[in-house]
Amino acid sequence: MAKIVVVGSGAFGGWTALWLLRRGAAVTLIDAWGAGHSRSSSGDETRLIRSMYNGNAVYTAMVARARVLWREAESRWTRQIFQRTGVLYMFEGDDGFAARSLPLMKSLEIAVETLQPDEAARRFPAIDFSDVRVAHFEADAGVLLARTSCELVRESVEREGGVYWQARVAPGPVVSGRLAHVRLDDGTGIEADAFVFACGPWLGDVFPDVVGDGITPTRQEVVYFGTPAGDARFDWTSFPAWLDFGKRRRYGSPGNERRGFKVADDSAGRPVDPTTFDRVVSRETIRTARAFVARRFPALVSQPVVETRVCQYEYSPDGDFLLDQHPGAANVWLVGGGSGHGFKMGPALGEYVARLVLDGATPDNQFTYARFAAGRERVARTKRRKMHA
């Protein structure tokens, strides 16, 4: 039986630990603050799950697999985690992002409707489509409960025979191309046959030489607007999740679990230290979010801000995941670079990483360390990263 340590209990680490456990490994899962904690990239209330991926076949297939696995997880947990709201994609100008995606989605039997503005306005009367050129609606997409599912995965790891510790971890020395152990703050050493580091925005701090600033945490601010009393138009049972492709790409989700109407800017924010920065939204963010809401969702124009969040993306050079072996330690896997779009993939990504670790599978080219390292060098020269799909 392989003994494996997984560091990080977010969407990537938690699901990887659970899949390794179900494949027969002895698993220890460790996290510094706990599953779904406030500093994590997998915290907050909700995340979108959508299949339109700018024509990227690997991601689209991974989302399709993840959707099946989310439903299986709901059945195991007897808890609804996926809310089938549909996702509405709104384009003010060019919709090449959709055009490149639709043939691939059709080949995978993922249904998408193309809507002209007048038809979209009839379907979704609480949205102002006056400056939208075309829209697309993916009916089987929707919203996932993020923080809640992280905790449920962690509970599943323990219930199914894994070990969970809340502690800060540092890798020990690499000897003869292998890592022998990790060390906790209290001096405890944990030996294992293999180690998976799924440390989110901390991955560069844990491995400053091989990852370093190749993964950059960026400040991302989220605003929740109230809805009129007794008005169900903006509830998840009657309103879609959405992406708005305007001058800036924005996204959000309808009210769910009584948290309000979510509005967020998908553009990368400024670099931050995920451990120490204060998570208080700026007045400018609230001002611009309110101006956007007034234009796109006018019935909410007078509603108050009821909650806010400040989280982070952990951007890789190309917005792609890093899912590969450490270049100098054959029994260490680097799992990160969620780049603002990884949460939805959690269960499928965990299955994928388990194959890398236990079966010796080869990662897709876009997830390799070689591609990541080349991208890191490019960013060092140009100071430019690519946005996720």
C-alpha positions in Angstrom: 0.0 0.0 0.0 1.5 3.3 -1.1 1.8 5.9 1.7 1.0 9.4 0.4 1.0 12.8 2.0 -1.2 15.5 0.4 -0.5 19.1 1.5 -3.5 21.4 1.0 -7.2 20.6 1.4 -8.7 23.0 -1.2 -10.5 21.8 -4.3 -7.3 20.4 -5.8 -5.7 18.8 -2.7 -8.9 17.5 -1.0 -10.2 15.7 -4.1 -6.7 14.3 -4.9 -6.5 12.9 -1.4 -9.9 11.4 -1.7 -9.2 9.7 -5.0 -5.8 8.4 -3.8 -7.6 6.9 -0.8 -10.3 5.3 -2.9 -7.5 3.8 -5.2 -6.1 2.0 -2.1 -3.4 4.4 -0.9 -2.8 5.3 2.8 -3.4 9.0 2.7 -2.5 11.8 5.1 -4.1 15.2 4.3 -2.7 18.3 5.9 -3.8 21.9 5.7 -2.5 25.0 7.7 -6.0 26.5 8.3 -8.5 23.9 7.4 -10.7 23.0 4.4 -12.5 26.0 2.8 -10.8 28.6 5.1 -11.1 32.3 4.5 -7.6 32.7 3.1 -8.0 29.9 0.6 -8.8 30.1 -3.1 -11.5 27.5 -2.6 -13.3 29.5 0.1 -16.2 31.9 -0.4 -19.8 30.6 -0.9 -20.0 29.7 -4.6 -18.2 28.9 -7.8 -19.5 28.5 -11.4 -19.3 25.3 -13.3 -19.5 25.9 -17.1 -18.2 24.0 -20.1 -17.6 26.9 -22.6 -13.8 27.0 -22.6 -12.7 28.9 -25.7 -12.4 25.7 -27.7 -10.0 24.0 -25.3 -10.7 20.3 -25.6 -8.8 19.2 -22.4 -10.7 21.6 -20.1 -14.1 21.0 -21.7 -13.7 17.3 -21.3 -12.5 17.7 -17.7 -15.6 19.8 -16.9 -17.9 17.2 -18.4 -16.3 14.5 -16.2 -16.4 16.7 -13.2 -20.1 17.3 -13.6 -20.7 13.6 -13.5 -18.6 13.3 -10.4 -20.2 16.2 -8.6 -23.6 14.5 -9.0 -22.1 11.2 -7.6 -20.7 13.2 -4.7 -24.1 14.7 -4.0 -25.6 11.3 -3.8 -23.0 10.1 -1.4 -23.3 13.2 0.8 -27.1 13.4 0.5 -26.6 17.1 0.1 -27.2 19.4 -2.8 -23.9 21.0 -3.9 -24.6 21.7 -7.5 -27.4 24.2 -8.3 -28.5 23.8 -12.0 -29.1 27.5 -12.7 -27.7 27.4 -16.2 -25.0 29.8 -17.3 -25.7 32.7 -19.6 -22.8 34.1 -21.6 -23.3 37.7 -22.8 -21.2 39.2 -25.5 -21.2 42.9 -26.3 -18.9 42.4 -29.2 -17.0 39.5 -30.8 -18.2 36.1 -29.5 -15.3 34.1 -30.8 -14.9 32.6 -27.4 -18.2 30.9 -27.9 -17.7 30.2 -31.6 -14.6 28.3 -30.9 -16.3 26.3 -28.1 -19.7 25.4 -29.6 -18.5 22.6 -32.0 -16.6 20.9 -29.2 -19.5 21.2 -26.8 -21.8 19.7 -29.4 -19.5 16.8 -29.9 -19.7 16.1 -26.2 -23.5 16.5 -26.2 -23.4 19.6 -24.1 -26.4 21.7 -25.0 -26.0 25.4 -25.7 -28.6 27.8 -27.1 -27.7 30.9 -29.1 -30.0 33.8 -28.2 -30.5 37.1 -30.0 -30.9 40.0 -27.6 -34.7 40.3 -28.0 -35.2 36.6 -27.3 -32.8 36.7 -24.4 -34.7 39.6 -22.9 -38.0 37.6 -23.1 -36.3 34.6 -21.4 -34.5 36.7 -18.7 -36.5 39.9 -18.2 -34.5 41.1 -15.2 -31.4 41.5 -17.4 -30.9 44.5 -19.7 -29.6 43.3 -23.0 -29.6 46.6 -24.8 -25.8 46.6 -25.4 -25.5 42.8 -25.9 -24.9 41.7 -29.4 -25.5 37.9 -28.8 -25.9 35.6 -25.9 -25.5 31.8 -25.4 -27.2 29.7 -22.7 -25.8 26.5 -21.3 -28.8 25.0 -19.5 -27.0 22.2 -17.6 -24.3 24.4 -16.1 -24.7 26.3 -12.8 -23.3 27.0 -9.4 -21.4 24.9 -6.9 -21.3 25.5 -3.1 -17.6 26.0 -2.6 -16.7 26.3 1.1 -19.3 23.6 2.0 -18.0 21.1 -0.5 -14.4 21.5 0.6 -15.5 20.6 4.2 -17.5 17.6 2.9 -14.5 16.3 1.0 -12.3 16.6 4.1 -14.9 14.8 6.1 -15.1 12.1 3.5 -11.3 11.6 3.6 -11.5 11.0 7.4 -14.6 8.8 7.2 -13.1 6.6 4.5 -10.0 5.9 6.4 -7.6 8.8 5.7 -5.8 10.9 8.3 -6.3 14.7 8.5 -4.1 17.1 10.3 -4.3 20.9 10.6 -0.7 22.1 10.6 1.8 24.1 8.7 4.1 22.0 6.5 7.6 22.4 5.1 9.3 19.9 2.8 12.4 18.2 4.0 15.6 17.8 2.0 15.7 16.1 -1.4 18.2 13.3 -1.3 19.1 11.3 -4.4 16.2 12.8 -6.3 13.6 11.9 -3.7 11.9 13.7 -0.8 12.0 11.6 2.3 9.7 13.5 4.6 7.8 16.7 5.4 8.2 18.5 8.7 5.4 20.2 10.8 5.9 23.3 12.9 6.2 21.3 16.0 9.1 19.3 14.6 7.1 16.2 13.7 8.4 14.5 10.6 6.1 12.6 8.3 7.6 10.0 5.9 5.8 8.8 2.8 6.4 7.1 -0.5 5.0 10.1 -2.4 4.0 13.7 -1.7 1.4 15.9 -3.4 1.7 19.6 -2.8 -1.6 21.3 -3.7 -0.9 24.6 -1.8 -2.8 27.0 -4.0 -1.4 30.5 -3.7 1.4 29.3 -1.3 2.9 26.8 -3.8 5.6 29.4 -4.9 6.5 30.0 -1.2 6.9 26.3 -0.5 9.0 25.8 -3.6 10.7 29.2 -4.3 13.2 27.7 -6.7 11.1 25.6 -9.1 7.8 27.5 -8.7 8.5 30.8 -7.1 6.8 33.8 -8.8 5.7 31.5 -11.6 2.4 31.3 -9.6 1.3 34.8 -8.5 -1.6 35.3 -6.1 -3.8 38.2 -7.2 -6.3 40.1 -5.2 -9.9 39.4 -6.3 -12.9 41.3 -4.8 -16.4 40.0 -4.7 -19.6 42.0 -3.9 -23.0 40.5 -2.9 -26.0 42.8 -3.5 -29.3 42.4 -1.6 -32.5 41.6 -3.5 -35.9 43.1 -2.9 -37.9 41.6 -0.1 -40.1 38.7 -1.2 -38.7 38.9 -4.8 -37.7 35.5 -6.1 -36.6 36.8 -9.5 -32.9 36.8 -8.5 -33.0 33.4 -6.7 -31.1 30.5 -8.1 -34.3 28.7 -8.9 -35.3 31.4 -11.4 -32.1 33.3 -12.4 -29.0 32.0 -14.2 -25.4 32.3 -13.3 -23.7 34.5 -15.9 -20.5 35.7 -17.6 -20.4 39.2 -19.2 -17.8 39.6 -21.9 -17.6 43.4 -22.1 -14.6 45.7 -21.7 -13.9 43.8 -18.6 -15.0 40.2 -18.1 -17.4 40.0 -15.1 -19.3 37.0 -13.7 -21.7 36.2 -11.0 -24.4 34.0 -9.6 -28.0 34.4 -8.3 -28.9 34.4 -4.7 -28.3 31.1 -3.0 -28.4 30.0 0.6 -29.6 33.5 1.5 -26.2 35.2 0.6 -27.4 37.7 -2.0 -26.6 38.4 -5.7 -22.9 37.8 -6.4 -21.0 40.1 -8.8 -17.2 39.8 -9.4 -14.6 41.1 -11.9 -12.6 38.3 -13.6 -9.6 40.5 -14.4 -6.5 39.7 -12.5 -6.0 42.1 -9.5 -2.7 43.2 -8.0 -0.3 40.7 -6.5 -0.7 40.0 -2.8 0.7 37.9 0.0 -2.2 35.4 0.7 -1.2 35.0 4.4 -1.0 38.6 5.5 -3.1 40.9 3.3 -6.3 42.4 4.7 -9.4 41.1 3.1 -11.5 44.2 3.0 -13.0 45.4 -0.4 -12.2 48.8 -1.7 -14.8 51.6 -2.1 -13.8 51.7 -5.8 -14.7 48.0 -6.3 -18.1 48.7 -4.7 -18.6 51.8 -6.9 -17.7 50.0 -10.2 -19.8 46.9 -9.2 -22.8 49.1 -8.5 -22.4 50.9 -11.8 -22.3 47.6 -13.6 -25.4 46.3 -11.8 -27.3 49.5 -12.6 -26.5 48.9 -16.3 -27.1 45.1 -16.5 -29.5 44.3 -13.6 -31.4 47.6 -13.2 -33.9 46.2 -10.7 -31.1 45.9 -8.2 -29.8 49.5 -8.6 -31.1 50.7 -5.2 -30.2 47.5 -3.3 -27.5 47.6 -0.6 -24.3 45.6 -0.5 -25.0 42.8 2.0 -21.7 41.0 2.0 -18.2 41.2 0.4 -15.3 38.9 0.0 -11.7 39.3 -0.9 -10.1 36.1 -2.2 -7.4 35.4 -4.7 -6.5 33.7 -7.9 -3.2 32.0 -8.2 -2.2 32.8 -11.7 0.2 30.6 -13.7 2.0 32.1 -16.7 -0.6 30.9 -19.2 -3.7 30.5 -16.9 -3.2 26.7 -17.1 -2.9 24.2 -14.3 0.5 22.8 -13.2 0.0 19.0 -12.7 3.4 17.4 -12.9 6.3 16.0 -11.0 8.9 18.2 -9.3 11.8 18.5 -11.7 14.3 17.4 -9.0 12.2 15.0 -6.9 10.6 12.1 -8.6 8.2 11.3 -5.7 6.8 14.9 -5.4 3.9 16.2 -7.5 3.2 19.9 -7.9 -0.6 20.5 -8.2 -1.7 24.1 -8.6 -2.1 27.1 -10.9 -5.9 27.2 -10.6 -5.8 30.7 -12.1 -9.4 31.5 -11.1 -11.1 28.7 -13.0 -10.0 25.4 -11.3 -12.6 24.8 -8.6 -15.2 23.3 -10.9 -12.7 20.7 -12.0 -12.0 19.5 -8.4 -13.3 15.9 -8.5 -12.1 15.2 -12.1 -8.7 16.8 -11.4 -8.3 14.7 -8.3 -9.0 11.6 -10.4 -6.5 12.8 -13.0 -3.7 13.4 -10.4 -4.3 10.0 -8.8 -3.5 8.5 -12.2 -0.3 10.5 -12.4 0.8 9.4 -8.9 -0.3 5.8 -8.8 -0.2 4.7 -12.5 2.7 6.8 -13.8 0.5 8.5 -16.3 1.9 11.4 -18.4 0.2 14.8 -17.9 -1.3 16.7 -20.9 1.2 19.0 -22.4 -0.5 22.2 -21.1 -0.1 20.9 -17.5 3.6 19.9 -17.7 6.3 21.5 -15.6 8.3 22.1 -18.8 5.5 24.3 -20.2 5.2 26.1 -16.9 8.9 26.8 -16.7 9.0 28.2 -20.2 6.0 30.4 -19.4 7.7 31.6 -16.2 10.8 32.6 -18.3 8.5 34.4 -20.7 6.8 36.4 -18.0 10.1 37.4 -16.5 11.0 38.9 -19.9 7.7 40.5 -20.9 5.9 41.0 -17.5 2.8 39.6 -19.2 0.6 36.7 -18.2 -2.2 35.1 -20.2 -5.7 35.1 -18.7 -7.4 31.8 -18.2 -9.9 30.5 -20.7 
